[in-house]
Amino acid sequence: MAFVLGVALFAIGIAITIALHEWGHLTAARLCGMRVRRYFVGFGPTIFSFKRRHAGAGGHLTEYGLKAIPFGGFCDIAGMTAQDPIRPEEEPHAMYTKAWWQRIVVLLGGVAMNLVVGLVLIYFIAVSWGLPNLNVDLTPRIASVQCVSTGMNSDGSAKPCTGAGPAERAGLRPGDVLTAVNGTPVKGYPEAVSLIGADTEGDIELTVDRAGESKTVSITPEHVEMKAEDGSVTSRPAVGIGFERPKGGIDTYDAATAVPGALVFTGQLFGAVWDGLLSIPSKVPGVVASIFGAQRDPASPMSVVGASRAGGELVEQSQWPNFFLLLANLNYFLALFNLVPLPPLDGGHIAVVIYERIRDRVRRLFGKPALGPADYTRLMPVTMAFTAVLLVFGVVVIAADVVNPIRLF
């Protein structure tokens, strides 16, 4: 029940995130004197809508509504491009007729809203629970090699075991630093634990660094019975490794110190999100392979389906700080992703405005008149190609999240 609640709550969080992103565009457009025709959350068939008259932009009606599939949304601003059909009374308030800086402000409105939402969430986490210290050393250094208990007592605890475990028999020692699992590089011990414990058949190949020398061993794992809260029992591979755990991993704050703490943490998290965004193309082949049974990389991209499932697991384990942190991370990812300078993303439209500005300045240097708004029809091949890539990528990741989801626990 807690899992289902968590999935539902995270799905609602995604819908609110998207709604606020579009609200950022709407608010900025109104402040810049542009006319907003429609504001909808979701896509597909309309569930309900209503219209409201606004005094700004010459007085106009804006239709607000909710569509059947809440994982999306749009803010329809009159004249976003010079090729968009507009009515005569809309032309003075069309987006393409406004100053270049006003158009950029509107295009950045959604990104700015995601940044604000993410920062508010992080501040809330800091005050309520504290923030993870991202500078803590999470190096997957082996602290011990031990036997593996493959059975459970009636109360769910592990039965005693004796002798050497699979890792010790393979020659691993305390002090070895794990660098890869089945060829997948690992940076921290939580990732290493997840990869080793993933549902897999056959041997597990571990690569370790021992005093500067790389060593790879193939280990036949033993399978441990794991009892879930619902009483079901599953079998997970184990090799008998205990990792060194960092101390002081949570920094605590009060209402005042949480302000700089949240800002510093945001900067650190932004760097991690940026690295994750850049790594997406290299992880796509692994996501495709996972659909057909290959091991899923825990650091691979997730869709809204996978993110909602992860939210469900976090609630099931009462990991509320990480639940809200995942939602903040989503907001920062959306902010950065929307800045990619390709249409139809916000960054693509911003790139066009900047191009117009540079082009017209160069023309003025040669005594030529400005050309005005760019012709978006020339960008249609790029827009359609990138849209197709996004759709295919979305379908692939959703499929992977359904048939081979990333499990946090």
C-alpha positions as CSV (number, residue, x, y, z in Angstrom):
1,M,0.0,0.0,0.0
2,A,2.8,2.4,0.9
3,F,4.5,1.7,-2.5
4,V,1.3,2.5,-4.4
5,L,0.9,5.7,-2.4
6,G,4.5,6.7,-3.2
7,V,4.0,6.1,-6.9
8,A,0.8,8.2,-6.9
9,L,2.4,11.0,-4.9
10,F,5.5,11.2,-7.2
11,A,3.3,11.1,-10.3
12,I,1.4,14.1,-8.8
13,G,4.7,15.7,-8.1
14,I,5.7,15.3,-11.7
15,A,2.4,16.8,-12.9
16,I,2.8,19.8,-10.5
17,T,6.4,20.3,-11.7
18,I,5.2,20.4,-15.4
19,A,2.3,22.7,-14.5
20,L,4.6,25.1,-12.7
21,H,7.1,25.1,-15.6
22,E,4.3,26.2,-18.0
23,W,3.1,28.7,-15.3
24,G,6.5,30.3,-15.4
25,H,6.1,30.8,-19.2
26,L,2.6,32.2,-18.7
27,T,3.6,34.6,-15.9
28,A,6.6,36.0,-17.9
29,A,4.4,36.4,-21.0
30,R,1.8,38.4,-19.2
31,L,4.5,40.6,-17.6
32,C,5.9,41.3,-21.1
33,G,2.5,42.2,-22.6
34,M,1.9,39.0,-24.6
35,R,-1.4,37.3,-25.1
36,V,-1.8,33.8,-23.7
37,R,-4.5,31.8,-25.4
38,R,-4.4,28.5,-23.5
39,Y,-2.8,27.0,-20.5
40,F,-3.2,23.2,-20.1
41,V,-1.7,20.5,-17.9
42,G,-1.3,17.1,-19.7
43,F,-2.0,16.0,-23.2
44,G,-4.6,13.9,-25.0
45,P,-8.4,14.3,-24.5
46,T,-9.5,17.3,-22.5
47,I,-11.1,16.4,-19.1
48,F,-12.3,19.9,-18.3
49,S,-11.5,23.5,-19.1
50,F,-12.7,27.0,-18.3
51,K,-12.1,30.5,-19.7
52,R,-11.1,33.6,-17.8
53,R,-10.8,37.1,-19.1
54,H,-7.6,39.1,-18.3
55,A,-7.2,42.8,-18.5
56,G,-3.6,42.7,-19.8
57,A,-2.5,42.4,-23.5
58,G,-5.6,44.4,-24.7
59,G,-8.0,42.2,-22.7
60,H,-8.4,38.6,-23.7
61,L,-9.7,35.2,-22.8
62,T,-7.4,32.5,-21.6
63,E,-8.6,28.9,-21.6
64,Y,-7.3,26.8,-18.6
65,G,-7.7,23.1,-18.5
66,L,-6.6,19.5,-17.6
67,K,-6.0,16.8,-20.1
68,A,-6.2,13.0,-19.6
69,I,-2.5,12.2,-19.5
70,P,-0.9,14.6,-16.9
71,F,2.8,14.0,-17.9
72,G,3.0,17.1,-20.1
73,G,1.5,20.5,-20.6
74,F,1.7,23.6,-22.8
75,C,1.2,27.4,-22.7
76,D,-0.1,28.7,-26.0
77,I,1.3,32.2,-26.5
78,A,0.0,34.1,-29.5
79,G,2.6,34.5,-32.2
80,M,5.5,32.5,-30.7
81,T,6.9,32.6,-34.3
82,A,6.1,34.8,-37.2
83,Q,4.7,31.8,-39.1
84,D,2.0,31.1,-36.4
85,P,-1.5,32.1,-37.5
86,I,-2.8,35.1,-35.4
87,R,-5.9,37.2,-35.5
88,P,-5.5,41.0,-36.3
89,E,-6.3,42.0,-32.7
90,E,-3.5,39.7,-31.4
91,E,-0.7,41.1,-33.5
92,P,0.3,44.0,-31.1
93,H,0.5,41.4,-28.4
94,A,2.2,38.6,-30.4
95,M,5.4,37.2,-29.0
96,Y,7.5,37.6,-32.2
97,T,6.7,41.4,-32.2
98,K,8.3,41.9,-28.8
99,A,11.9,42.9,-27.9
100,W,14.4,40.2,-28.1
101,W,15.2,40.3,-24.4
102,Q,11.5,40.0,-23.6
103,R,11.2,36.9,-25.7
104,I,14.2,35.3,-24.0
105,V,12.7,36.2,-20.6
106,V,9.5,34.4,-21.5
107,L,11.4,31.4,-22.9
108,L,13.4,31.2,-19.7
109,G,10.3,31.5,-17.5
110,G,9.7,27.7,-17.3
111,V,13.4,27.0,-16.5
112,A,13.4,29.7,-13.8
113,M,10.3,28.1,-12.2
114,N,12.0,24.7,-12.2
115,L,15.0,26.2,-10.5
116,V,12.8,27.9,-7.9
117,V,10.9,24.7,-7.2
118,G,14.1,22.7,-6.8
119,L,15.6,25.2,-4.5
120,V,12.4,25.3,-2.3
121,L,12.4,21.6,-2.1
122,I,16.1,21.4,-1.1
123,Y,15.5,24.1,1.5
124,F,12.6,22.1,2.9
125,I,14.8,19.0,3.1
126,A,17.6,20.9,4.8
127,V,15.4,22.3,7.5
128,S,13.4,19.1,8.0
129,W,16.0,16.3,7.8
130,G,19.4,17.8,6.7
131,L,21.2,17.4,3.4
132,P,23.6,14.7,2.3
133,N,27.2,15.8,2.3
134,L,28.1,15.3,-1.4
135,N,31.8,15.6,-0.5
136,V,31.7,12.4,1.6
137,D,34.0,9.8,0.3
138,L,31.8,7.0,-1.1
139,T,34.7,5.1,-2.7
140,P,33.7,1.4,-2.8
141,R,36.6,0.2,-0.7
142,I,36.2,-3.3,0.7
143,A,36.2,-3.3,4.5
144,S,35.7,-7.1,4.9
145,V,35.2,-10.3,3.1
146,Q,32.9,-12.7,4.8
147,C,30.7,-15.8,4.5
148,V,27.2,-15.5,3.1
149,S,24.1,-16.7,4.9
150,T,21.7,-18.2,2.4
151,G,18.9,-18.9,4.8
152,M,16.5,-17.0,7.1
153,N,15.1,-17.5,10.5
154,S,11.4,-17.4,11.1
155,D,11.7,-13.7,12.2
156,G,13.4,-12.8,8.9
157,S,16.9,-12.5,10.3
158,A,19.8,-14.2,8.6
159,K,21.0,-17.6,9.8
160,P,24.6,-17.8,11.0
161,C,27.2,-18.8,8.5
162,T,30.9,-20.0,8.6
163,G,33.8,-20.3,6.3
164,A,34.9,-18.2,3.4
165,G,32.5,-16.4,1.2
166,P,32.6,-16.2,-2.7
167,A,34.6,-12.9,-2.7
168,E,37.2,-14.3,-0.3
169,R,37.5,-17.5,-2.2
170,A,38.1,-15.5,-5.4
171,G,41.0,-13.7,-3.7
172,L,39.5,-10.3,-2.9
173,R,40.9,-8.6,0.3
174,P,40.0,-5.7,2.6
175,G,41.5,-2.5,1.2
176,D,40.7,-3.4,-2.5
177,V,38.7,-0.7,-4.2
178,L,36.0,-1.9,-6.5
179,T,36.1,-0.2,-9.9
180,A,33.7,-2.1,-12.1
181,V,30.9,-4.8,-11.9
182,N,30.4,-6.9,-15.0
183,G,32.3,-4.2,-16.9
184,T,30.1,-1.3,-15.6
185,P,32.3,1.3,-13.9
186,V,31.3,2.2,-10.3
187,K,32.1,5.4,-8.4
188,G,30.4,4.8,-5.1
189,Y,29.6,1.8,-2.9
190,P,25.8,2.3,-3.1
191,E,26.0,1.8,-6.9
192,A,28.3,-1.2,-6.3
193,V,25.9,-2.8,-3.9
194,S,23.0,-2.3,-6.4
195,L,24.9,-3.8,-9.3
196,I,26.1,-6.8,-7.3
197,G,22.6,-7.5,-5.9
198,A,20.8,-7.0,-9.2
199,D,18.8,-10.0,-10.4
200,T,21.2,-11.9,-12.6
201,E,22.2,-15.4,-13.5
202,G,25.7,-16.8,-13.8
203,D,29.0,-15.4,-12.5
204,I,29.7,-11.8,-11.5
205,E,32.8,-10.2,-12.8
206,L,34.4,-7.7,-10.3
207,T,37.3,-5.4,-11.1
208,V,39.3,-4.0,-8.2
209,D,42.2,-1.7,-7.8
210,R,44.8,-3.1,-5.4
211,A,47.6,-0.6,-4.6
212,G,47.5,0.8,-8.1
213,E,47.2,-2.5,-9.9
214,S,43.9,-3.6,-11.6
215,K,42.7,-7.1,-10.9
216,T,39.6,-8.8,-12.4
217,V,38.0,-11.9,-10.8
218,S,35.0,-13.9,-11.8
219,I,32.9,-14.9,-8.8
220,T,30.1,-17.4,-8.5
221,P,27.6,-15.8,-6.1
222,E,25.5,-17.5,-3.5
223,H,21.8,-16.6,-3.4
224,V,20.3,-15.0,-0.4
225,E,16.7,-15.2,0.6
226,M,15.2,-11.7,1.1
227,K,11.9,-11.2,2.8
228,A,9.8,-8.2,1.8
229,E,7.3,-6.4,4.0
230,D,4.4,-8.2,2.3
231,G,5.9,-11.6,3.3
232,S,7.1,-12.6,-0.1
233,V,10.5,-14.1,-0.4
234,T,12.9,-13.4,-3.3
235,S,16.4,-14.6,-4.0
236,R,19.2,-12.1,-4.6
237,P,22.9,-12.8,-5.4
238,A,25.5,-12.1,-2.8
239,V,29.3,-12.4,-2.8
240,G,30.2,-11.6,0.9
241,I,31.6,-8.1,0.7
242,G,31.3,-5.4,3.3
243,F,32.2,-1.9,2.2
244,E,33.6,0.9,4.2
245,R,30.8,3.3,5.2
246,P,31.4,7.1,5.5
247,K,30.7,8.9,8.7
248,G,28.9,12.2,9.1
249,G,27.1,11.9,5.8
250,I,24.2,14.3,6.7
251,D,24.7,18.0,7.3
252,T,22.0,19.6,9.6
253,Y,20.7,23.2,9.4
254,D,18.3,25.6,11.0
255,A,16.0,28.0,9.1
256,A,18.8,30.6,8.7
257,T,21.7,28.4,7.9
258,A,19.6,26.3,5.5
259,V,19.6,29.2,3.0
260,P,23.4,29.1,2.2
261,G,23.4,25.4,2.7
262,A,20.6,24.9,0.1
263,L,22.4,27.2,-2.4
264,V,25.7,25.3,-2.0
265,F,24.0,21.9,-2.3
266,T,22.1,23.1,-5.4
267,G,25.4,24.0,-7.1
268,Q,26.8,20.6,-6.3
269,L,23.7,18.8,-7.4
270,F,23.6,20.9,-10.6
271,G,27.1,19.5,-11.5
272,A,25.9,16.0,-10.9
273,V,22.7,16.5,-13.0
274,W,24.8,18.1,-15.8
275,D,27.2,15.1,-15.9
276,G,24.1,12.8,-16.0
277,L,22.6,14.7,-18.9
278,L,25.9,14.5,-20.9
279,S,26.1,10.8,-20.2
280,I,22.6,9.9,-21.6
281,P,23.7,9.2,-25.2
282,S,26.4,6.7,-24.0
283,K,23.8,4.9,-21.8
284,V,21.2,4.4,-24.5
285,P,22.6,1.1,-25.8
286,G,22.6,-0.4,-22.3
287,V,19.0,0.7,-21.8
288,V,18.0,-1.0,-25.0
289,A,19.9,-4.2,-24.0
290,S,18.1,-4.2,-20.6
291,I,14.8,-4.5,-22.4
292,F,15.9,-7.9,-23.7
293,G,17.2,-9.2,-20.4
294,A,20.7,-7.5,-19.9
295,Q,21.5,-6.1,-16.5
296,R,20.1,-2.6,-16.0
297,D,22.7,0.1,-15.1
298,P,21.4,1.8,-11.9
299,A,22.7,5.1,-13.3
300,S,20.9,4.8,-16.6
301,P,18.1,7.3,-17.5
302,M,14.6,6.8,-16.2
303,S,11.2,7.9,-17.6
304,V,8.4,9.3,-15.6
305,V,7.3,5.7,-15.1
306,G,10.6,4.7,-13.6
307,A,10.9,7.8,-11.5
308,S,7.4,7.3,-10.1
309,R,8.3,3.7,-9.3
310,A,11.4,4.9,-7.5
311,G,9.3,7.3,-5.6
312,G,7.1,4.4,-4.5
313,E,10.1,2.5,-3.3
314,L,11.3,5.5,-1.3
315,V,8.0,6.0,0.4
316,E,7.7,2.2,1.1
317,Q,11.1,2.5,2.9
318,S,10.0,5.7,4.6
319,Q,12.8,7.5,2.8
320,W,11.0,10.9,2.6
321,P,14.1,13.0,2.3
322,N,15.2,11.1,-0.7
323,F,11.7,11.2,-2.1
324,F,11.8,15.0,-2.1
325,L,15.4,15.1,-3.2
326,L,14.5,12.9,-6.3
327,L,11.7,15.4,-7.1
328,A,14.2,18.3,-6.8
329,N,16.6,16.5,-9.0
330,L,13.8,16.1,-11.6
331,N,13.2,19.8,-11.6
332,Y,16.9,20.6,-12.1
333,F,17.1,18.0,-14.9
334,L,14.1,19.6,-16.7
335,A,15.7,23.0,-16.3
336,L,19.0,21.9,-17.9
337,F,17.3,19.7,-20.5
338,N,15.1,22.5,-21.7
339,L,18.2,24.6,-22.3
340,V,19.5,22.2,-25.0
341,P,19.7,24.5,-28.0
342,L,17.5,22.5,-30.3
343,P,13.9,23.1,-31.3
344,P,11.3,22.4,-30.0
345,L,12.9,22.8,-26.6
346,D,13.1,26.3,-25.0
347,G,16.8,26.4,-25.6
348,G,16.2,25.9,-29.3
349,H,13.9,29.0,-29.4
350,I,16.4,31.0,-27.4
351,A,19.1,30.0,-29.9
352,V,16.9,31.4,-32.7
353,V,16.4,34.7,-30.9
354,I,20.1,35.0,-30.2
355,Y,20.8,34.2,-33.9
356,E,18.4,37.0,-35.0
357,R,20.1,39.4,-32.7
358,I,23.6,38.7,-33.9
359,R,22.5,38.5,-37.6
360,D,20.8,42.0,-37.4
361,R,23.8,43.5,-35.6
362,V,26.1,42.3,-38.3
363,R,23.8,43.6,-41.0
364,R,23.7,47.1,-39.3
365,L,27.5,47.2,-39.4
366,F,27.3,46.9,-43.2
367,G,24.5,49.5,-43.4
368,K,21.7,46.9,-44.1
369,P,18.3,46.8,-42.4
370,A,17.3,44.2,-39.9
371,L,15.5,41.2,-41.3
372,G,13.1,40.6,-38.4
373,P,11.9,37.2,-37.0
374,A,13.5,34.1,-38.4
375,D,11.6,31.8,-40.7
376,Y,10.9,28.7,-38.6
377,T,9.8,26.7,-41.6
378,R,13.5,26.3,-42.4
379,L,14.0,24.6,-39.1
380,M,11.3,22.1,-39.6
381,P,13.6,19.2,-40.6
382,V,15.7,19.8,-37.5
383,T,12.6,20.1,-35.3
384,M,11.0,17.0,-36.7
385,A,14.3,14.9,-36.5
386,F,14.9,15.9,-32.9
387,T,11.3,15.4,-31.9
388,A,11.5,11.9,-33.4
389,V,14.6,11.1,-31.4
390,L,12.9,12.3,-28.2
391,L,9.9,10.1,-28.9
392,V,11.9,7.0,-29.7
393,F,14.1,7.6,-26.6
394,G,11.0,8.0,-24.5
395,V,9.4,4.8,-25.7
396,V,12.7,2.9,-25.2
397,V,13.2,4.2,-21.6
398,I,9.5,3.6,-20.7
399,A,9.8,0.0,-22.0
400,A,12.9,-0.6,-19.9
401,D,11.2,0.9,-16.9
402,V,8.3,-1.6,-17.3
403,V,10.2,-4.8,-18.1
404,N,13.5,-4.2,-16.3
405,P,13.1,-1.3,-13.8
406,I,15.8,0.2,-11.7
407,R,15.3,-1.1,-8.1
408,L,16.6,1.1,-5.3
409,F,16.2,-1.6,-2.6
